[in-house]
Amino acid sequence: MRAVVGDIESALEELQAVLATFKTLVGEAAGEAGERVKQDTHEVHRQAKAVREKLLDLQALIEGALRQGSDKAQAAVREKPWQALAIATGAGLLLGFLLGGRPAGPRPG
């Protein structure tokens, strides 16, 4: 899972680099037109395409990990349904207790 987080961070850094290049492009376009702007535009498109491909790879990786986790959970429930029911009940009670809190206002007493 840390590898996925690292890949996401890497993709975000590349996206920030693309945005920085784009900002530079806009600044240059305002003051200077010509071949340099065309080259930079091409570079931005190339970088954006590379980032998009990385994000699609990350999406596939995350979907695979989620699918694998889902399959493991389903197998565990099928193998031990009563244990799964007990765990789900306990988690529900704990969440209800934690989220239920106490009513606002003065306490009787």
N, C-alpha and C positions, 0 to 999 in steps of 0.2 A: 504494500500500500504506500510505503514511503517513496517507492520508485514512481508511482502514479503522481504523487504530490510534487516530486521533483520535476517530472515531465510537464506538469501543469505550470509550475513556476517558470520553467524554461520557456514554454510557449508564451507565457505572459510577458516575459522579458523581451522576447523577439517581437511580440506585438507592440510593445512600447517603443522598440527601436524603429519599427515601421512607422509608427505615429510621429516619432521625432523626425524621421526623414521626410514625412509628408509635411510637417510644419516648416521645415527648411525649404521644401519645394515651394510652398505657398509664399514664403517670404521672398524667395528668389524670383518667383513669377511676377510678384508685384514690382520688383525693381529691375528685373532682367529677363528678357525672353530669348529664345533661341535654342541652340542644340543642347546646351547644358540642361535646360528644363526638360527637354524630351528624354535625355538620358536618365535623368533623375526619376521622371515619371515611369519609365520602363523599369528602373530599379525598384521603385515602390511596388509596382505590380508584381514583380518577381518575388519580392519579400512577402507580400500579402499572400501570394499563392503558396509559398513555402509554409507560412504560418497556418494557413487554412488546412493544408495537408497534414501538418503536425496535429492540429486540433481534431481532425477527423480520425487520425490514428489513436489519439488519446480517448476519443469517444468510444471507439471500438474496444480499446483496452478496458475502459471503465465498464462498458456493457458486459464484456466477458467476465470481469470480476464479480459484477452484481449477479449475473446468471449463475456463476459457480456458487456463490454464497446462497442464492435462492435454492439451488439444487441440493446443497448440503442441508439447509434448514428443512426442506421437504422430506429428505431422506431420514433425518433425525425424528421428525414428527411421525413418519410412517413406522419407524422402528420402535418408538416408545411413545405412543399417543397419550397415555395417562400421565407420563412425566411431562410431556409438552403442555398438556392441559393444566397441570399443577403449576408449572412455571408461569404460564400465561395468566392464571388466576392470581398468583402471588404478585406478579408485576402489576396487574390491574389494581389490586388492593393497595399496593405501595404507592402507585401514582395517584390513586384516589385520595389516599391519606395526605400525601405531600401537596397535591393541588387543591384539596378541599380546604385546607387551612382552618382558621378559626373565624367566626363571624366578627365583623367590626362592631365596635361599640363597647359599652361598659360591661364588665363581667359581673354576673350575679354573685352576691356574696356578702 
